[in-house]
């Protein structure tokens, strides 16, 4: 079995995850054919994407005194087939200081197919100066499944508050579940010209239009400013797997 990754495991890179689940792929994807190496990696990217699900996890900290936490927060998603295991919520896409009072933080969680999402477990390790945490709700969006679920909490995760628990199992609120047309993964290859000043550090985005006039949402190709500086250099070829 061969488990390729081709991804960063770093808080400040890619989607910020430091643990990855890998899926086995056909041996043909890993043969080192110089001429087709780029195409092989692109096909590999789509193959891996087809076997995994990317979740956008939004976490709302309550607007109460001392509601924020400095502890390390983790989450586990439980589906009808499997669970994700413990995932550390390390890198918020919105806030540098995460889990502050009244704020919403956004994280990316990637997993193999766990089936329909049934419940989550969320908690913290009780380490740091200010550990108690008031969790308002968690929202989990799975674009490839076309489903967004809300998990209301409204309780403390604090050894000195409420029932003293620092982790909780939460179930989705059925009336707050949203369904929409599932997203589809596309492989996008961008060729930057070889003329003076051709490269850019701007936020490059894409919109796809279908034959019936329906278009996708605007999607940025880079995840952060560091990637914006790294990609789209003069005379370069960059490949992206995007869900739209």
ABEGO torsion letter per residue (X at the ends): XBBBAGBBBBAABEAGBABBBBBBBBAAAABBBAAAAAAAAAAAAAAAAAABBBBBBBBBBBBBBGABBABBBBBBBBBAABBAEBBBBABBAABABBGBBGBBBBBBBBBBBAEBBABBBBBBAGBEABABBBBABBBBBBAAAGBBBBBBAGBBBBAABEAGBABBBBBBBAAABBBBBBBBBBBBBBBBBBBBGABBABBBBBBBBBAAGBBBBBBBABABAAAAAABGBBGBBBBBBBBX
